[in-house]
Amino acid sequence: MRQIVYRGVEYKEALRVVRSGRYEREERRHFVNGASAKAVFGSGVYLVSNPEVAAQYAICHAETVWDKAAILRQEVDVTGLLRLDERYGENELRTDVLRSKYSMETLEYRSHSMGYREWLEWTGDEVRSYLLAEGYAGLQYRISPELTYYVCYQPDKQIHEISILSVVDLSEIT
């Protein structure tokens, strides 16, 4: 089963993605201005159900490289995605994954010995590793009726029909 979803990127990246029909990089990345995208579920392609939210991400990405912003529309195959929602979400999944793999003492030590960003990256990698080992291809996380996140760990197999929905010239909105 496929769902129509969106992703916000800078315009030059959007052109390359549409031309190749695939994403060239996953979410974990650090920008030239020191900002970074938080991949709380590990490295993967992060998509959203709401084009307005995708536009906000597109503007953030574009501002860091002095480019236009682009919203990409695509279809994602939701088969094999773990489903999270308001009742069982990011924190519950992370807690269950970490507790299934490590003692409380080990987790306490790690949490105190790592900085915030390093902790987020490590726990995201642990969640990704766990989900893949359990046979999931990613996850679908319903935040609210207006917003669902999709994380694809096998984007070449999961994401189809990528096209540009809209482009925003940042000089026209600032």
N, C-alpha and C positions, 0 to 999 in steps of 0.2 A: 504494500500500500504506500502511495506517495502523498506527500503534503507539500504545498507551496510555502516557501520560506524565503527569508531575505538576509542579506549580509551587507554591511557598510564598509567600504574600502576607499582608498584614494583612487582617483580617476585612471591614472596610468596603470595601476595594478588591475583595475576592472577591465581595461582593454586587453591586457595580457591574459587574464582569466577567461574572458569570453572567447578570445582567439584560440586558446589551447583547450578550452572545455574542461579545465580543471584548476583547482587552487594550487598556487605555488608555495604557499607556506601555511603553517598551522597557527593557532592563536598565540602561543607563547612567543612574544617578541618584545624587544626593547627599542624604543624610538630614539631618534637623534637628540631630542630635547630632554631626554632623561625619563620620560613617561614610559610606562609599560602596561601591556594588556594583562589582566589577571586571568589565567587559565585555571580556575579552581577545580576543574575536573581533569586536569592534565592536558597534555598537548593534543590538539585536534582542531577540526574546523568547527567554529561556533557560529550558529545561525539563529535567527529569531523569527517569530511568527508575525511580528508587527513591523511594517515598513517604516513607520515613524521612529521607532527605536533604532532600526537599522540606519536611518538617516543621521541620528545622533552619533552613532559609532563612526559613520562615514566622515562626518565633520571632524571628529577627534583625530582620525587617521590622516585626513587630508591636511589639517593644520600642522601636523608634525613634519610634513614634507613639502609644504607650500604648493599644494596641488588642489584641483577641484575634488569634490566629494562625489562618490557614486554609490547608488543603492543597486545591488544585484538581486535579481529574482531567480530562483531555481526550485527544482523539485527535489525533495529528499525522501529516500526510501526509509520508512520508519520501522521496517521489519528488523527485529533483533535489537531494538533500543530498549534500555531499562527506562521505565516510566516513573518519574518523581512528580510530586505535587505539593500542595500547601501543607498536607499532613505529614508526609515523609519526604523531606527535601535534602538540600545540600549538607546541612549540618548533621542530620541523622545518618545519611549515607557515609559521610566522612568518619563519623564516630564509630559506626559499625565496622567499616573496613579496617580502620586502625586497630580497633580492639580485637578483631579476628586475627591480626597478624603480629601484634606486639603486646608486651606486658604494660601495665600502667606505669611502672618504673621507667621502662624504656621510653615511653611516650612523654613522660614528664621531663626526663633528661633531654630528649631531642627538642621539645618545645622551648626549653630554657636555653639551649645551646645554639639555637638558630634565630636569625632575625626574622621579622614578619614576612618579608618577600620570600626568603629561603624556605620558611615553614610552609607557605602557600604552595610553592612549587613542589616541594617534597610530598606534601599530602595530596596534591593534585596528581602527581605521578603514581602515588600509591593507589588512589582511586581508579585511575586509568588501567593500571596493571591488574588490579583485582577484577574489574569489569571484563576486560579482555579474557582473563583466565576463566571467568564464569561463562564465557560465550557471548557476551554482549558486544555489539558493534559501536556502542556509544550510548547516549541517553537523551531522553525527552523530558524536560523539566517544566511543568506548568506552574508558573509563578502566580498568575491570576487569569481570569477569563480573557484579558486583553493581551497577555504575553506568555509565550512558551519559548524556552530555549531548546535548541537541538545541538548536541555535540556529536560530531562524526569522527570516529577513530579510523575509519577506512573510507575516506572521502571519495576516492576514485571509483569505488563500488556503490556508494550511497547517494552521491549528488549528481543530478542530471539536468539538462536543459537550462544552463546558466545564460542569463541575458541581462542587459542593463535596463533597469526600470526607470531610473532618473539620474540626472547629474545636477549638482549644485555648485555654482561658482561662488566661492567664499567671499570674494570681493563684492559681490552683490548683496550679501546679507550682513556684512559688518560695517 
